Amino acid sequence: MVDYNILLAYAVGLLLLYLAARLLYLPIKLVAILIYNGLLGGVMLWLLNLVGGYVGFHIPINVITAPLAGFLGLPGILLLIILQYFWL
């Protein structure tokens, strides 16, 4: 004979485990997207610096510029180029 209290306890435990996994999945996914975009921005800036080295143009790759280029893409790169010209 099955004890329904134990069966109910297992069902509630599985539901709580599912809810905890759903709550933790979103922040981990967000952090992974942020890291990916930052790395992608760093690679784009590295390529820009590689090509820009022939004409004397350089944008430093740091904690601000890499994510900005990664999140905004080509408009972010253009923004950094414009800021580089106006800043110096």
Beta strands, then each sheet from edge to edge (+ up, - down):
end
